[in-house]
Amino acid sequence: MKDNKKMIVILASAVGVILLIIIVLMLIAGSGNKSLSYSQIEERVVSAGKNYFADHKDELPEVGTKTISANKLTDEGYLIDISKRVKGDATCDGTLYVTKTANDYSYRATLDCGSDYSTKTLKSVVMNNSVVTSGNGLYQETQVNPNNINETQTVYLFKGDNVNNYVKVGDYLWQIVKVFEDGTMEVLGDPQLLISTWDNRYNINTDLYDGINNYNVSRIHDFIVSDVVNDKDGFLKIKSLITTHSACVGKRSLDIDINDGSIECSEILENQYFSLLPVYDFMNASLDNNCNKALDDSCYNYNYLTEYSSSWWTITGVADETDKVYYVSNILDIGAANRSRSGRLMAYFDASVTYVSGSGTYDDPYIVK
């Protein structure tokens, strides 16, 4: 009798183990076929990409952005086929973007699932039915290519005194100045982010410590490199969004009436993470057709870049004088480089920056990731 009871216990235990194994296998199978939200799939692509580049460090970009398809990540064994993880019959392509930032790398993913879903980049939201031909808004224009002033490029500029171009990053608001065809965006930071003299070196031409208006070796450039770019703790959120750009550091004469960038971009400083706004971008933000030369008072009219009461430096030196630099104090003016002013940091958002929410107004700025 005891042997029978023991046999029953053994059989019951065996059946229990078998049932447990079956349940675990069903859970694993179910987990493998589980549908995920699109945002969860984007996160999986990013995670797979980080793992891939951890094993392939030699493939990381030295500068700028590199892309890799989700299919490659799947083929290499880092990602389950994303089309098997979406709801319904949607077929999706995915792309991972890895960007060299000032101190590290940032990773983003986009999905294209046809009519079912497509990741919203900031460019797609900003450009959606936004280009205008009159009044405040985004204008299509032609400017020189900073990397080759013999070539032109199509850009989209915000113009007017009431434009929806605000982006919130961390605790600060940035403003979109222009959008490029490739999806990168020139953005301008809050004046509170930087205060510095432009330069305070001894100037042999004035026989004073008025400074020298050569941005490449200026105090403000040194300050941006040491306290912004090389600061591993500050500016972390904005650094994860930006890519490098060529800063236009050419000097501008007072009587020049050319605003396509060919003057300022006649000299460039390559691979900059942060710089300052060139004068032609300030002028082009005005809707007044009488804004032709840098110091024309008309440039103040219908111009969102005049809204701050504090004065702030541009990147542009005055070609006619060795110590003078253009700055903004409602209107555009010139002054000795040795003065201390705000400096609105300028950077380029990477084309893969993803839209989260917001309408771009001051009270409802774009939120990105």
CORHUCOR-V950951 format. One line per field, one symbol per residue. psi: psi as a letter, one per 30 degrees, with the letter a starting at -180 (. if undefined). Layout:
# CORHUCOR-V950951
psi=???
This chain:
# CORHUCOR-V950951
psi=eeeeeeeeeeeeeeeeeeeeeeeeeeeeeeefgkklleeeeeeeeeeeeeeefefhfffkkflakklkleeeeeefgfkkjfffflkagkkkklkkkkkjaefbkkklkkkjhbfekkkjleeeeefjhfklflakakkklklljffjfflllkljkkklgikigkkkjbglklkkelklefflkklklkfffkkllekglkjfefhlhflkhjeegleeeeeeeefdefjfelgeeeefflllljkjgklklfgkhkggffeegfkljlhkekblklefeeeffkfkfgjelegkffffkhjfggfkfkkkklfklkffkffkkklkidlklllkfflklljjkkljklfgkkkellgflefilkkl.
